[in-house]
Amino acid sequence: MAWLSLIGITLAFVQTVALWGIDSGTFTPLGGVPMVVVDNYSLFLNAIFLLTAFMTVLLSVDYLRKADIDRGEYYYLMLFSVSGMMLMAMANDLILVFLALELLSIPLYILSGFALPKLDSEESALKYFLLGAFASGFLLFGIAMIYGATGTTSLPMVLERAGDSGALALFGAVLILVGLAFKIAAVPFHMWTPDVYEGAPTSVTAFMSVGAKVAGFAAMIRIFLYALPDLDEAWVPALAVIAALTLILGNVVALAQHNIKRMLGYSSIAHAGFILMGLAAASKSDQGMSAALFYMFAYVFTNLGAFAIIVTVERRDGQGVNIEDYKGFYKRSPLLALALAFFMLSLTGIPPTGGFTAKFGVFGAVIQADMTWLAIVAVITSIISAYFYLRVVYYSFMFDSLDSTQIRIPAFAAAAVIIGVLITFLLGVYPNPVIELAREAVFSSVQVLAGG
């Protein structure tokens, strides 16, 4: 199943690359506009989802065997979720956005509880399901309000009519923002994240921390930047405030965590804040959205590379996930310790890593958009984050290990680590090709939605 998944993902990725530069649409109602659009924006995000799936399969193979949950259902549930993410990026209609959200979410609810009969895994699945269903209700109610205000769910038609539709459309936008903020784990809709990330199988946590988050941003960009720009005086300040709160809470609370999965859960909340910075700046800065897209791309390899090491260190009984367990890690596995240190530096935003380039881009965008206060908040919280990221590095290199057993990294997980290190490094020293692709994606999407 793992090999079939890798082959299918690779073929889909090749097709995605081959479609670059094509602006088209399908599923067009009579006299309407396409419900599904294929443009550089959707293709860029689809490439991110497929790369996320590829990396996740690599780090899952041996972990599933070690955790005694090696069941074929795991892979096709993950691929169903990926298909929902890809549909989310291509959705040009609010109804399709909702259907895509459910298609990506329902398999994740099951995967969160995949370690049955472990109680913490079942608990994480139940929490995720209940809060996810609640958030879906907000999203659906918001879509209903937008339909009531504009008479359509088609995003290009909403673009034409939302500006004159009064308070009803604004109320709908607020509800949609709440529903999507849950999916990206933005404050104050983040409550599920630490518990679910800690209780779910580690490979599922890795997948959710990137895939589900980017999918939420994919829908948020389509709806707010391209369908509701006339309401930006309302939602831009809201996004900026949510970004600041997300940065503060994610980084500050991560300081107190002792479980590395829980720490990376709060870390992922903080990184959602950085991406939100780009979105908040996008209405006033040309580079805001491209900076957000580049950040998502870089985050895939940094975060999943780190999780590939975490699943290797984790033991069969689920132990080995505390930060204390990384004491003396360098003496047990020098290469893995160096790779983990590199990923932690990238998450902190220290050059020469993709994380530094990504943060530099969003900082530049918010300054260009005259949101200097938000950039200051981001810089301060980045300094705070250095403590809990570099604490892992400190434990790895500055302590003797109580366990002298050498860590053997399986071939699949080793491939994920190598890919993560190489691309994170390349994005730090030569990011221009990906930055240009992100800019092309922005221009393409504007053209398609405008009917160009």
C-alpha positions, 0 to 999 in steps of 0.5 A: 500500500505504501509503494502504491501510494508513493507511485500514485502521488508521484504520477499526480505530481508529474501531472500537476507540474505538466499543467502549469500555466493552464487556466481552465475550469470545469463543472460549469452550471448552465449559464454559470461559471466553473465550480472547479478552476485549474490555475497556477494558484491551485496547482502550486497548492496541489503540489504542496499537498502532494509533497506533504503526502509523499513525505508523510508516506515515507515517515509512516511506513516503519512507524506504523509497523513499530506502533503495531497499527500497520493497516492498509486503511491508513494510506487510503484514508490519507489519500482521501484527505489529500484529495479533499485538500486538492479540491479545496485549492481548486474550489471556485464555489462556496458549496464546493469549499464546504464539501472539500472541507468535509472530504479532507476532515472526515478521514483525519477524524478517523486517522486521529483515532487510528491507534485504537485501543490507545485511550489518548488516540481515541480521545484525540479523535473524539475531540477533533470530531466534535470541535470540527463538526462545530466549526463546519456548522459555522462555515455552513452558516456563513455560506448561507449568509453570503448566499442570502446577501448575494444570491449566489455561492459562486466566488466570482459572482460573490466578488461582483455583488458583495460590496453592495450587500450590506451587513449580511455579507459581513456577518457571513464573512465573520462566520466563514472566518471562524470556521476556517480559523479552526482548520488552521488552528488560529487563536482563539480557535486553537483549543483542539490542536495540542491535545489532538497532536499529542494523542494522534499517531505521530505520523498523523500529527505530522500530516495534519500539522501541514496538510490540513493547515495549508488547506484551510489557508487555500480556502481562506485566500480564495474567499477573502482575497479574491471574493470578498476584497470589498469587505477588506476594511473589516476582515483585514484588521481582524486577520491582523489581530488574530495573527498577533494573538496566534503568534503570542499564544503559540510561542509563549505556551510552547515554552512550558511544554515537555512533550515534543509533539505538544510543543510542535503543536503550539509551534504549528499554531505560531506558524499559522500566525506568520502565514496570517501575517502575509494574508493580512498584508496581501490587500495592501502589499503586492508580496503579501500573498506570494510570501504566504504561499512561499511560507507554506511551501517551506514549512512542509519540508522543515516540519515533516523533516523534523517529524521524520526524526521524531517518529524514529526516536519514538519507541514501540510503547509510545515513549520517547516523545518527551524533550528530556528523551533527547538528552545526549541524542548527538552521541546516539546518532550524530547525523540525526542530531545534526539534521534535527538541529538544522530543522529547529534552526529553520523553524526559529528562522535562522539563516541559511534555512528556508524558515529564515527566507519565509519569515523575511518575506512575510516581515517585508510584506507587513512592513510594506502594508504599513503594519509595522506593529505586527512585524514587531510582534512577530520579531519578539515572538520569534525571539521567544520561540528560539528558546524552546526550539534551541532547547531541543538542540541544547539537550541533544548536544550538551548532555550525556545520554542515559541510553547508549543504544544507537538509533537505527533510522529506517530507509524510508524515514531516512529519505524523508530526512534527507529530502527535508534537509536538502530542500530546506537548505536550498530554500535558504540559499537559493529561494528565487525559483520558488518565490517566482512560482509563488508570484506566478500563482498569485497573478494567475488566480487574479486573472482566472477569477476576473474572467481573464 
